[in-house]
Amino acid sequence: MALPVFAAIDIGTNTVLLVVAERGADGRFTPLVERAEITRLGKGVDASGLLQAENITRTADVVGRFATEARKLGAKQIACVATSAARDAKNGSEFFNAIAQHAQLEPEIISGDDEAQFAYLAAERDFGSGAKVVIDIGGGSTEFVFGTNGRVAFRRSFDLGSVRLTERHVKHDPPTNSERDAVQSELDRAFAALPAREPNAEVVGVAGTATNVFTVERGVHPYDASRAHGQLLSRGEVESCAERLWSLRVDDRKKLPGMVAERADVLATGAMILARALAALDAAAVRISDRGVRWGLLYARFGEAA
């Protein structure tokens, strides 16, 4: 008998991600395919409050292709969520209409707290139920969740993502020192609100920013997220990567081994977010996870308890 197949699509501010997986009798999921495409849905939202028509169309096209592929692989149910950009936009109805037309799906708009919960669930399934702090750096927001043994003790979403902060502060290529300082100052002010981390709590960085910081710092070429998943990156390495990225023009960043070219203009800010988060948490290292919201969504919607 064929195993049931399920899919989850995460429409983020910067990237659309897909996982299609079989669920075994033991409730475990085995991926059949995973996809990620950078569509920049949230480009310009911080300043205008509106989703741009071309970004809506590009994102809807990708979601439509992902949904078609998932259905061809046997997925009868597809969980689809949209996060920061869609939450913030005044013209969200245009986005919904485009996704319905291209993918025959109705995305669920989830809160930053929900994003944090899904990211935590994914990290717990991969790295155990011990004390941990999960950091999910997106294009529009950054989520933190503190928990242990399946229980969330604290979660917080900050409207400070790699795309949003780059658009807000960076006007030159390469950025000026004052632009870099402005990003760091805003992050430090915000992250001062975080509670103290338990001394034994592991810090896990999920999704594309953390993964790409790892592949650039370690020179993983060609880019391969699977070689980053589960690996440790020291705080010093994260800081070193951030410093290097801030000193380079975007075209020169694109030439770095391990760089995802479409992230080159915002990864300096993403690396800074990760570095300042580790400083605020007084953490010596971060474990890298390539499985974020989409995997937590898969577990929550279609897992053993579903």
C-alpha positions as CSV (number, residue, x, y, z in Angstrom):
1,M,0.0,0.0,0.0
2,A,1.3,3.4,-1.0
3,L,2.1,5.8,1.9
4,P,0.1,9.0,2.2
5,V,1.7,12.1,0.8
6,F,1.4,15.6,2.1
7,A,2.9,19.0,1.2
8,A,3.6,22.3,2.9
9,I,4.3,25.6,1.3
10,D,5.7,28.6,3.2
11,I,5.3,31.9,1.4
12,G,7.8,34.2,3.0
13,T,8.8,37.8,2.5
14,N,11.8,36.8,0.5
15,T,11.4,33.1,-0.4
16,V,8.8,30.5,-1.2
17,L,9.6,27.0,0.1
18,L,8.0,23.6,-0.5
19,V,8.3,20.2,1.0
20,V,6.5,17.1,-0.2
21,A,6.8,14.1,2.0
22,E,5.5,10.6,2.7
23,R,4.2,9.9,6.1
24,G,5.2,6.4,7.4
25,A,3.2,4.2,9.8
26,D,5.4,5.5,12.6
27,G,4.3,9.1,11.9
28,R,7.7,10.1,10.5
29,F,8.0,12.1,7.3
30,T,10.4,11.2,4.4
31,P,10.8,14.0,1.9
32,L,10.1,13.3,-1.7
33,V,11.1,16.8,-2.9
34,E,12.1,20.1,-1.4
35,R,12.2,23.4,-3.3
36,A,13.0,27.0,-2.6
37,E,12.8,30.0,-4.9
38,I,13.5,33.6,-4.0
39,T,10.6,35.8,-5.2
40,R,10.9,39.0,-3.1
41,L,7.2,39.2,-2.4
42,G,7.9,41.8,0.3
43,K,10.1,44.1,-1.6
44,G,9.1,47.7,-0.9
45,V,6.4,46.8,1.7
46,D,8.2,48.4,4.6
47,A,8.1,51.8,2.8
48,S,4.9,51.6,0.9
49,G,2.7,49.2,2.8
50,L,1.8,47.6,-0.6
51,L,2.8,44.4,-2.4
52,Q,4.1,45.2,-5.9
53,A,2.1,43.7,-8.8
54,E,5.2,42.1,-10.3
55,N,6.2,40.5,-7.0
56,I,2.7,39.1,-6.5
57,T,2.7,37.6,-10.0
58,R,6.2,36.1,-9.7
59,T,5.3,34.6,-6.3
60,A,1.9,33.2,-7.5
61,D,3.7,31.6,-10.5
62,V,6.1,29.8,-8.2
63,V,3.4,28.7,-5.7
64,G,1.4,27.4,-8.7
65,R,4.3,25.3,-9.9
66,F,5.0,24.0,-6.4
67,A,1.3,23.0,-6.0
68,T,1.2,21.3,-9.3
69,E,4.4,19.3,-8.5
70,A,3.0,18.4,-5.1
71,R,-0.2,17.1,-6.6
72,K,1.6,15.1,-9.3
73,L,3.6,13.4,-6.5
74,G,0.3,12.4,-4.8
75,A,-0.3,15.1,-2.3
76,K,-4.0,15.2,-1.6
77,Q,-3.6,17.9,1.1
78,I,-1.4,21.0,0.8
79,A,-0.9,23.3,3.8
80,C,0.0,26.8,2.6
81,V,0.9,29.7,4.8
82,A,2.0,33.3,4.2
83,T,4.0,35.3,6.7
84,S,5.4,38.8,7.2
85,A,4.9,40.6,3.9
86,A,1.3,39.4,3.4
87,R,0.5,40.3,7.1
88,D,1.8,43.8,6.6
89,A,0.4,44.7,3.1
90,K,-2.7,46.8,2.5
91,N,-3.5,45.0,-0.7
92,G,-3.4,41.5,0.6
93,S,-6.6,40.6,-1.4
94,E,-4.7,40.9,-4.7
95,F,-2.2,38.4,-3.4
96,F,-4.9,36.0,-2.3
97,N,-6.7,36.2,-5.7
98,A,-3.4,35.5,-7.5
99,I,-2.6,32.5,-5.4
100,A,-6.2,31.1,-5.9
101,Q,-5.9,31.6,-9.7
102,H,-2.4,30.1,-10.1
103,A,-2.4,27.4,-7.4
104,Q,-6.0,26.8,-6.4
105,L,-5.0,27.4,-2.8
106,E,-6.0,29.8,-0.1
107,P,-3.0,30.7,2.1
108,E,-3.4,31.0,5.8
109,I,-1.9,34.2,7.1
110,I,0.0,33.3,10.2
111,S,1.2,35.5,13.0
112,G,4.9,36.0,13.9
113,D,4.1,33.9,17.0
114,D,2.8,31.1,14.8
115,E,6.0,31.3,12.7
116,A,8.0,30.9,15.8
117,Q,6.0,27.9,17.0
118,F,6.4,26.1,13.6
119,A,10.1,26.8,13.5
120,Y,10.5,25.5,17.1
121,L,8.6,22.3,16.3
122,A,10.8,21.6,13.3
123,A,14.0,22.1,15.4
124,E,12.7,19.9,18.1
125,R,12.0,17.1,15.8
126,D,15.5,17.3,14.3
127,F,17.6,18.0,17.4
128,G,15.7,16.6,20.4
129,S,13.5,18.1,23.1
130,G,16.2,19.6,25.3
131,A,16.4,23.3,26.1
132,K,16.8,25.4,23.0
133,V,16.4,28.8,21.5
134,V,15.3,28.8,17.9
135,I,16.0,31.8,15.7
136,D,14.2,32.2,12.3
137,I,15.5,35.1,10.3
138,G,13.2,36.0,7.4
139,G,13.0,38.8,4.9
140,G,10.5,40.8,6.9
141,S,10.8,39.5,10.5
142,T,12.9,37.6,12.9
143,E,11.3,35.1,15.3
144,F,12.7,33.8,18.6
145,V,11.3,30.9,20.6
146,F,12.6,29.6,23.9
147,G,11.5,26.1,25.0
148,T,12.3,22.7,26.4
149,N,10.7,19.3,26.3
150,G,8.1,20.4,23.8
151,R,6.9,23.3,26.0
152,V,7.4,26.9,24.7
153,A,8.4,29.3,27.5
154,F,8.7,32.5,25.5
155,R,8.3,33.5,21.9
156,R,8.7,36.9,20.2
157,S,8.5,38.1,16.6
158,F,10.4,41.3,15.7
159,D,9.6,43.2,12.4
160,L,13.3,43.1,11.6
161,G,14.2,40.9,8.7
162,S,17.0,41.0,6.1
163,V,15.0,42.6,3.4
164,R,13.2,45.1,5.6
165,L,16.3,46.3,7.4
166,T,18.4,46.5,4.2
167,E,15.7,48.6,2.5
168,R,15.4,50.8,5.6
169,H,19.0,51.6,6.1
170,V,21.3,50.6,3.2
171,K,21.5,53.1,0.4
172,H,25.1,52.6,-0.9
173,D,27.1,49.7,-2.4
174,P,29.1,48.8,-0.5
175,P,27.3,50.1,2.6
176,T,28.8,52.9,4.6
177,N,30.0,52.4,8.2
178,S,27.1,54.6,9.3
179,E,24.6,52.4,7.6
180,R,26.1,49.3,9.1
181,D,26.0,51.0,12.6
182,A,22.4,51.9,12.1
183,V,21.4,48.3,11.4
184,Q,23.4,47.1,14.4
185,S,21.9,49.7,16.7
186,E,18.3,49.0,15.8
187,L,19.0,45.2,16.3
188,D,20.6,45.7,19.7
189,R,17.8,48.0,20.9
190,A,15.2,45.4,19.9
191,F,17.0,42.3,21.1
192,A,17.5,43.8,24.5
193,A,14.0,42.7,25.2
194,L,14.9,39.1,25.0
195,P,15.0,37.1,28.2
196,A,18.2,35.4,29.4
197,R,19.0,32.1,27.8
198,E,19.4,29.0,30.0
199,P,23.1,28.2,30.1
200,N,22.6,24.8,28.6
201,A,20.1,25.8,26.0
202,E,21.3,25.2,22.4
203,V,20.7,27.9,19.9
204,V,19.3,26.8,16.5
205,G,19.2,29.0,13.4
206,V,16.6,27.9,10.9
207,A,16.0,28.6,7.2
208,G,17.8,30.3,4.4
209,T,19.7,33.1,6.1
210,A,21.4,30.9,8.7
211,T,22.1,28.2,6.1
212,N,23.6,30.7,3.6
213,V,25.8,32.3,6.3
214,F,27.2,28.8,7.0
215,T,27.9,27.9,3.3
216,V,29.6,31.3,2.7
217,E,31.7,31.2,5.9
218,R,32.7,27.5,5.3
219,G,33.1,28.0,1.5
220,V,30.6,25.2,0.6
221,H,30.6,25.3,-3.2
222,P,28.4,24.8,-5.1
223,Y,25.8,25.9,-2.6
224,D,24.4,22.8,-0.8
225,A,22.0,23.3,2.1
226,S,22.2,19.6,3.0
227,R,25.9,20.1,3.9
228,A,24.9,22.8,6.4
229,H,22.0,21.1,8.1
230,G,22.8,20.1,11.7
231,Q,26.3,21.7,11.6
232,L,27.6,24.1,14.3
233,L,28.9,27.6,13.4
234,S,30.7,29.6,16.1
235,R,29.6,33.1,17.0
236,G,33.1,34.3,15.9
237,E,32.5,32.8,12.5
238,V,29.1,34.4,12.2
239,E,30.6,37.8,13.1
240,S,33.5,37.3,10.7
241,C,31.1,36.4,7.9
242,A,29.0,39.5,8.6
243,E,32.1,41.8,8.6
244,R,33.3,40.4,5.3
245,L,29.9,40.8,3.6
246,W,29.4,44.4,4.8
247,S,32.8,45.3,3.3
248,L,32.0,44.0,-0.2
249,R,29.9,45.3,-3.1
250,V,26.9,43.1,-4.0
251,D,28.6,41.9,-7.3
252,D,31.6,40.8,-5.3
253,R,29.4,39.0,-2.7
254,K,27.9,37.0,-5.6
255,K,31.3,35.6,-6.4
256,L,31.8,34.1,-2.9
257,P,31.8,30.3,-2.8
258,G,28.5,29.1,-1.2
259,M,26.6,32.4,-1.9
260,V,23.0,32.2,-3.1
261,A,23.2,35.0,-5.7
262,E,19.7,36.2,-5.1
263,R,20.5,36.7,-1.4
264,A,23.7,38.7,-2.0
265,D,22.2,42.1,-1.5
266,V,20.6,41.2,1.8
267,L,22.8,38.6,3.4
268,A,25.1,41.1,5.0
269,T,22.1,42.3,7.0
270,G,21.0,38.7,7.6
271,A,24.4,37.8,9.0
272,M,24.3,40.9,11.2
273,I,20.9,39.8,12.6
274,L,22.3,36.4,13.4
275,A,25.4,37.8,15.0
276,R,23.6,40.3,17.2
277,A,21.0,37.7,18.2
278,L,23.9,35.4,19.4
279,A,25.4,38.4,21.3
280,A,22.1,39.2,22.9
281,L,21.7,35.5,23.9
282,D,25.4,35.3,25.1
283,A,25.7,32.2,22.9
284,A,29.0,30.8,21.7
285,A,27.6,29.0,18.7
286,V,24.5,28.2,16.6
287,R,23.4,24.9,15.1
288,I,22.2,25.3,11.6
289,S,18.9,23.9,10.4
290,D,17.7,23.9,6.8
291,R,14.2,22.8,8.0
292,G,12.1,25.7,9.2
293,V,8.5,26.8,9.1
294,R,7.5,24.4,6.2
295,W,8.6,21.4,8.2
296,G,6.9,22.5,11.4
297,L,3.8,23.2,9.4
298,L,3.9,19.6,8.0
299,Y,4.2,18.1,11.5
300,A,1.5,20.3,12.9
301,R,-1.1,19.8,10.2
302,F,-0.4,16.3,9.1
303,G,1.7,14.7,11.8
304,E,0.8,11.7,14.0
305,A,-1.5,13.8,16.3
306,A,-3.4,15.2,13.3
